Amino acid sequence: MAKSPSKGTVSRRGFLRGALQGSAGAAAAACATVVATPDANALQRAPKTMSPDALGLLYDSTLCIGCKACVTACKDVNHMPPEVGPEAQAWNGAPGNPTWDTPVELSAKTLNIIKAYSHGTGEIKDSPENGFAFIKRQCLHCADPSCVSVCPVTAMTKDEKTGIVSHNPDACIGCRYCVLSCPFGVPKYDYNDAFGEIKKCQLCQHRLAENQLPGCADVCPTGATLFGRTEDLKAEAKRRTALSVGEKTHYPRGDIGGKVGGARAGHEKTVAAAYQSHIYGETELGGTQCLAVSGVPFDKLNLPTNVPDTGYPTLSEGIQHTLYAGMVGPAVAFAGLAYLARRNAKDHPEE
Amino acid sequence: MAMSLRQQNLHEHQPLGGRIFTLPLVVCILLVLAAVYVLAQRYAFGIGYVANINDGYPWGIWVAVDVVIGSAFGCAGYVMAALCYILNKGEYHPLVRPAVLASLFGYGLAGIAVLTDLGRYWHFYHLMMPWYAQPNSVMLEVGLCVATYTIVLTVEFAPALLERFGMEDLRAKVNKLLWLFIALGVLLPTMHQSSLGTMMVIVGHKLSPLWQTQLLPVFFLMSAILMGFAIVIWEAVLAALNFKRPQETPVLKKLAYLMAVTALAFVALRFVDLAVRGQLGVAFGGPKASWFWLETLAMLGGGLTLLPPRNRARTRSLFIAASLLLVAGILYRLNVYLIGYTPAIGPWSYFPSVKEILVTVGIFALEVGLYLIVVKTLPVLHAVHSPAHATLSASSAKHG
């Protein structure tokens, strides 16, 4: 008790002064920490680079006709059940037996979906004004994926060579941190199953192993979904965004390299709508292996556009790797605490 | 072991005794049963059968309240052990045991809450298996820390149990090694309470700029300390009222000073952080700004109430300030984990279902119920030797 006699007897004014000084001190310390570094990112680990053999998809919204063959093919090759919204009617009048697959959003039963943008009269394809446009949503296979960074049990992994992000339900504890953290809202959990699983697009790895195309790229009739090495796809995306309206050009189908799934013929088409110069996924959050080009700005297609050029794991892992580097910090702290606790133990004879 | 009379008075604990099945306990039991019923449905038919969480809001109140806020409620043992054994402030000794007990229940039940929320709970032990470990995961660190800390709390509380059952030899052995566990008991919560903040750094733009900052771990640690102190005061005041014991105000008023400083530093840091990130404008008219102000005003109100020394000596103002700071901590954590969060690609909405709330209420009821039973049967609260109290406890024992 005799060790801190001053605190109880300090005057009120002294007290206010002390509190103010304390707050000012804390504020100054915070300022120093935060201001000392650009963009308030005091601790950031280096961004991850993409493997040269990274695989992905290039989605060209101007080529997409919204047939949703890719949605159906995805369900077939991944053995996913049909999904019927609560307000959907049975298509052929069979009550309680709706047979039409009508997903409206990615879910544990739908790994790939085509969504539509429409504006005003909705007459002109790929026009932001009075037009409509499609966007394909599936896992973008980030260069620096949040889902892999957050997973506590290594259930979510990124292949070192192909960069494909895949999920192992036998390791997963179902914490749904991947669902929470994904900046593109991709991994999903089945809440209506007592033994629900996390589901996401894994770029049809099982088909790639047999030299077959991912279901969506395999069936796309216009080449709107094109498979290939991300480097090749990026070059193709740059070629397309440089095209002008009225130019006639060649669009490949299937695998841009012509190997996976066998060579197939492309088609000639005149560019009808101006491409946006923005290639989605080129820089977003450190880059993604799946890219998209479009005639309509991507924020209108409901994709996050106001995001940094480095992945969010660089920030969270930056903090962790600094505080817990080699567990030196915690070990030193423990030694200090243990020393104090032991030294003080004699003052507390009973527990 | 020779003890001075002063130490005896300060350190001696005794069970309160009295009737176990009081009305509050019966209410707690009913609430727990309701939660058990809901959880049976959850395990039979899936989380979606009882809860409103969805792919936009994969974490609902079972995470934000039961785990993130619940574990902060469990920080009483952390702050009191740090004060009493690390900073060697012996005068807080009477508050340590009840605080450790509250922590043990707070953390134990946060652990149970995790199991209610895990979608693939039968794999939960993978968290402990080194070959599954993913060291970049902030959650892995939190999970391992919390699991270890629950064991540490059990050891810290063991002397009370051993004392009750007269196992003096074992108790002496535990006491000899207790310093190791006390050190761990201060280190681990510092680590995982700050990491609970780091966990939300990775959601990036989905968390409003009012809360998204790399200082999240600092704010979470400060809120854990504040909430730990606030729980100590709550517990001391309510225990004194309910069990008709003298108030502990003389000891509490020193705590109150620390609380005032921490709360005001928290608010100051929040504004500095907002200003440095250039997001001060969001606090004035930006989305969700009202939640920011609710949280900030509660924090400021609690801190300012405790600034004048005479307020710190009054049980009533102590209690009000502790309540305000508790509310501020709860709001801050709720804002970071739920209210300030917007799913990536929407629209999504979330409000907890009645059944979801019943589970959360049940978990807190279990905590309160267990506390009520244990303080009556085990030596947790320190013994009071005033004649007035002796008469009171005698009459209440007769009543029971």
HADDOCK unambig.tbl for C-alpha pairs under 7 A between the chains (distance, minus, plus):
assign (segid A and resid 1 and name CA) (segid B and resid 89 and name CA) 7.00 0.50 0.50
assign (segid A and resid 1 and name CA) (segid B and resid 90 and name CA) 6.56 0.50 0.50
assign (segid A and resid 1 and name CA) (segid B and resid 91 and name CA) 5.71 0.50 0.50
assign (segid A and resid 12 and name CA) (segid B and resid 308 and name CA) 6.13 0.50 0.50
assign (segid A and resid 12 and name CA) (segid B and resid 309 and name CA) 6.50 0.50 0.50
assign (segid A and resid 16 and name CA) (segid B and resid 307 and name CA) 6.91 0.50 0.50
assign (segid A and resid 19 and name CA) (segid B and resid 261 and name CA) 5.68 0.50 0.50
assign (segid A and resid 22 and name CA) (segid B and resid 261 and name CA) 6.76 0.50 0.50
assign (segid A and resid 22 and name CA) (segid B and resid 265 and name CA) 6.85 0.50 0.50
assign (segid A and resid 23 and name CA) (segid B and resid 264 and name CA) 6.12 0.50 0.50
assign (segid A and resid 23 and name CA) (segid B and resid 265 and name CA) 4.42 0.50 0.50
assign (segid A and resid 23 and name CA) (segid B and resid 268 and name CA) 6.12 0.50 0.50
assign (segid A and resid 26 and name CA) (segid B and resid 265 and name CA) 5.97 0.50 0.50
assign (segid A and resid 26 and name CA) (segid B and resid 269 and name CA) 6.61 0.50 0.50
assign (segid A and resid 27 and name CA) (segid B and resid 268 and name CA) 5.88 0.50 0.50
assign (segid A and resid 27 and name CA) (segid B and resid 269 and name CA) 5.13 0.50 0.50
assign (segid A and resid 27 and name CA) (segid B and resid 272 and name CA) 6.25 0.50 0.50
assign (segid A and resid 30 and name CA) (segid B and resid 269 and name CA) 6.46 0.50 0.50
assign (segid A and resid 31 and name CA) (segid B and resid 272 and name CA) 6.61 0.50 0.50
assign (segid A and resid 35 and name CA) (segid B and resid 276 and name CA) 6.74 0.50 0.50
assign (segid A and resid 40 and name CA) (segid B and resid 277 and name CA) 6.25 0.50 0.50
assign (segid A and resid 41 and name CA) (segid B and resid 214 and name CA) 6.71 0.50 0.50
assign (segid A and resid 149 and name CA) (segid B and resid 136 and name CA) 5.78 0.50 0.50
assign (segid A and resid 149 and name CA) (segid B and resid 137 and name CA) 5.65 0.50 0.50
assign (segid A and resid 150 and name CA) (segid B and resid 136 and name CA) 6.98 0.50 0.50
assign (segid A and resid 150 and name CA) (segid B and resid 137 and name CA) 4.49 0.50 0.50
assign (segid A and resid 150 and name CA) (segid B and resid 138 and name CA) 6.50 0.50 0.50
assign (segid A and resid 150 and name CA) (segid B and resid 139 and name CA) 6.81 0.50 0.50
assign (segid A and resid 151 and name CA) (segid B and resid 134 and name CA) 6.78 0.50 0.50
assign (segid A and resid 151 and name CA) (segid B and resid 137 and name CA) 5.78 0.50 0.50
assign (segid A and resid 152 and name CA) (segid B and resid 127 and name CA) 6.75 0.50 0.50
assign (segid A and resid 152 and name CA) (segid B and resid 133 and name CA) 6.16 0.50 0.50
assign (segid A and resid 152 and name CA) (segid B and resid 134 and name CA) 5.21 0.50 0.50
assign (segid A and resid 152 and name CA) (segid B and resid 137 and name CA) 5.12 0.50 0.50
assign (segid A and resid 152 and name CA) (segid B and resid 139 and name CA) 5.81 0.50 0.50
assign (segid A and resid 152 and name CA) (segid B and resid 140 and name CA) 4.63 0.50 0.50
assign (segid A and resid 153 and name CA) (segid B and resid 126 and name CA) 6.37 0.50 0.50
assign (segid A and resid 153 and name CA) (segid B and resid 127 and name CA) 6.08 0.50 0.50
assign (segid A and resid 153 and name CA) (segid B and resid 132 and name CA) 4.68 0.50 0.50
assign (segid A and resid 153 and name CA) (segid B and resid 133 and name CA) 5.02 0.50 0.50
assign (segid A and resid 153 and name CA) (segid B and resid 134 and name CA) 5.56 0.50 0.50
assign (segid A and resid 154 and name CA) (segid B and resid 132 and name CA) 5.69 0.50 0.50
assign (segid A and resid 154 and name CA) (segid B and resid 133 and name CA) 6.33 0.50 0.50
assign (segid A and resid 154 and name CA) (segid B and resid 134 and name CA) 5.25 0.50 0.50
assign (segid A and resid 172 and name CA) (segid B and resid 120 and name CA) 6.73 0.50 0.50
assign (segid A and resid 172 and name CA) (segid B and resid 123 and name CA) 6.89 0.50 0.50
assign (segid A and resid 173 and name CA) (segid B and resid 118 and name CA) 6.33 0.50 0.50
assign (segid A and resid 173 and name CA) (segid B and resid 119 and name CA) 6.49 0.50 0.50
assign (segid A and resid 173 and name CA) (segid B and resid 120 and name CA) 4.54 0.50 0.50
assign (segid A and resid 173 and name CA) (segid B and resid 121 and name CA) 5.83 0.50 0.50
assign (segid A and resid 173 and name CA) (segid B and resid 123 and name CA) 5.11 0.50 0.50
assign (segid A and resid 173 and name CA) (segid B and resid 124 and name CA) 5.52 0.50 0.50
assign (segid A and resid 174 and name CA) (segid B and resid 118 and name CA) 5.09 0.50 0.50
assign (segid A and resid 174 and name CA) (segid B and resid 119 and name CA) 3.96 0.50 0.50
assign (segid A and resid 174 and name CA) (segid B and resid 120 and name CA) 4.46 0.50 0.50
assign (segid A and resid 174 and name CA) (segid B and resid 121 and name CA) 6.90 0.50 0.50
assign (segid A and resid 175 and name CA) (segid B and resid 118 and name CA) 4.97 0.50 0.50
assign (segid A and resid 175 and name CA) (segid B and resid 119 and name CA) 6.12 0.50 0.50
assign (segid A and resid 176 and name CA) (segid B and resid 58 and name CA) 6.23 0.50 0.50
assign (segid A and resid 179 and name CA) (segid B and resid 55 and name CA) 6.75 0.50 0.50
assign (segid A and resid 179 and name CA) (segid B and resid 58 and name CA) 6.48 0.50 0.50
assign (segid A and resid 180 and name CA) (segid B and resid 58 and name CA) 6.01 0.50 0.50
assign (segid A and resid 181 and name CA) (segid B and resid 202 and name CA) 6.26 0.50 0.50
assign (segid A and resid 181 and name CA) (segid B and resid 203 and name CA) 4.79 0.50 0.50
assign (segid A and resid 183 and name CA) (segid B and resid 203 and name CA) 6.94 0.50 0.50
assign (segid A and resid 183 and name CA) (segid B and resid 344 and name CA) 5.73 0.50 0.50
assign (segid A and resid 184 and name CA) (segid B and resid 344 and name CA) 5.66 0.50 0.50
assign (segid A and resid 184 and name CA) (segid B and resid 345 and name CA) 6.65 0.50 0.50
assign (segid A and resid 185 and name CA) (segid B and resid 344 and name CA) 5.24 0.50 0.50
assign (segid A and resid 185 and name CA) (segid B and resid 345 and name CA) 5.86 0.50 0.50
assign (segid A and resid 188 and name CA) (segid B and resid 55 and name CA) 5.83 0.50 0.50
assign (segid A and resid 189 and name CA) (segid B and resid 55 and name CA) 6.69 0.50 0.50
assign (segid A and resid 191 and name CA) (segid B and resid 46 and name CA) 5.86 0.50 0.50
assign (segid A and resid 191 and name CA) (segid B and resid 47 and name CA) 5.33 0.50 0.50
assign (segid A and resid 191 and name CA) (segid B and resid 48 and name CA) 4.50 0.50 0.50
assign (segid A and resid 192 and name CA) (segid B and resid 45 and name CA) 6.79 0.50 0.50
assign (segid A and resid 192 and name CA) (segid B and resid 46 and name CA) 5.10 0.50 0.50
assign (segid A and resid 192 and name CA) (segid B and resid 47 and name CA) 6.55 0.50 0.50
assign (segid A and resid 192 and name CA) (segid B and resid 48 and name CA) 4.97 0.50 0.50
assign (segid A and resid 192 and name CA) (segid B and resid 49 and name CA) 6.37 0.50 0.50
assign (segid A and resid 193 and name CA) (segid B and resid 45 and name CA) 6.23 0.50 0.50
assign (segid A and resid 193 and name CA) (segid B and resid 46 and name CA) 4.74 0.50 0.50
assign (segid A and resid 194 and name CA) (segid B and resid 43 and name CA) 5.93 0.50 0.50
assign (segid A and resid 194 and name CA) (segid B and resid 44 and name CA) 5.91 0.50 0.50
assign (segid A and resid 194 and name CA) (segid B and resid 45 and name CA) 4.87 0.50 0.50
assign (segid A and resid 194 and name CA) (segid B and resid 46 and name CA) 3.59 0.50 0.50
assign (segid A and resid 194 and name CA) (segid B and resid 47 and name CA) 6.89 0.50 0.50
assign (segid A and resid 195 and name CA) (segid B and resid 46 and name CA) 6.92 0.50 0.50
assign (segid A and resid 195 and name CA) (segid B and resid 120 and name CA) 6.49 0.50 0.50
assign (segid A and resid 196 and name CA) (segid B and resid 119 and name CA) 6.37 0.50 0.50
assign (segid A and resid 302 and name CA) (segid B and resid 345 and name CA) 6.68 0.50 0.50
assign (segid A and resid 303 and name CA) (segid B and resid 345 and name CA) 6.96 0.50 0.50
assign (segid A and resid 312 and name CA) (segid B and resid 202 and name CA) 5.07 0.50 0.50
assign (segid A and resid 312 and name CA) (segid B and resid 204 and name CA) 6.10 0.50 0.50
assign (segid A and resid 313 and name CA) (segid B and resid 202 and name CA) 5.85 0.50 0.50
assign (segid A and resid 315 and name CA) (segid B and resid 201 and name CA) 6.98 0.50 0.50
assign (segid A and resid 315 and name CA) (segid B and resid 202 and name CA) 6.96 0.50 0.50
assign (segid A and resid 316 and name CA) (segid B and resid 198 and name CA) 6.31 0.50 0.50
assign (segid A and resid 316 and name CA) (segid B and resid 201 and name CA) 5.59 0.50 0.50
assign (segid A and resid 316 and name CA) (segid B and resid 202 and name CA) 5.60 0.50 0.50
assign (segid A and resid 317 and name CA) (segid B and resid 136 and name CA) 6.29 0.50 0.50
assign (segid A and resid 334 and name CA) (segid B and resid 183 and name CA) 6.26 0.50 0.50
assign (segid A and resid 334 and name CA) (segid B and resid 184 and name CA) 6.79 0.50 0.50
assign (segid A and resid 334 and name CA) (segid B and resid 187 and name CA) 6.28 0.50 0.50
assign (segid A and resid 337 and name CA) (segid B and resid 86 and name CA) 6.62 0.50 0.50
assign (segid A and resid 337 and name CA) (segid B and resid 183 and name CA) 4.92 0.50 0.50
assign (segid A and resid 338 and name CA) (segid B and resid 179 and name CA) 6.38 0.50 0.50
assign (segid A and resid 338 and name CA) (segid B and resid 180 and name CA) 5.82 0.50 0.50
assign (segid A and resid 338 and name CA) (segid B and resid 183 and name CA) 4.79 0.50 0.50
assign (segid A and resid 340 and name CA) (segid B and resid 86 and name CA) 5.45 0.50 0.50
assign (segid A and resid 341 and name CA) (segid B and resid 85 and name CA) 5.52 0.50 0.50
assign (segid A and resid 341 and name CA) (segid B and resid 86 and name CA) 5.28 0.50 0.50
assign (segid A and resid 341 and name CA) (segid B and resid 179 and name CA) 5.08 0.50 0.50
assign (segid A and resid 341 and name CA) (segid B and resid 182 and name CA) 6.63 0.50 0.50
assign (segid A and resid 341 and name CA) (segid B and resid 183 and name CA) 6.24 0.50 0.50
assign (segid A and resid 342 and name CA) (segid B and resid 179 and name CA) 5.19 0.50 0.50
assign (segid A and resid 344 and name CA) (segid B and resid 85 and name CA) 6.17 0.50 0.50
assign (segid A and resid 344 and name CA) (segid B and resid 88 and name CA) 6.07 0.50 0.50
assign (segid A and resid 345 and name CA) (segid B and resid 179 and name CA) 6.71 0.50 0.50
assign (segid A and resid 351 and name CA) (segid B and resid 159 and name CA) 6.73 0.50 0.50
assign (segid A and resid 351 and name CA) (segid B and resid 175 and name CA) 5.70 0.50 0.50
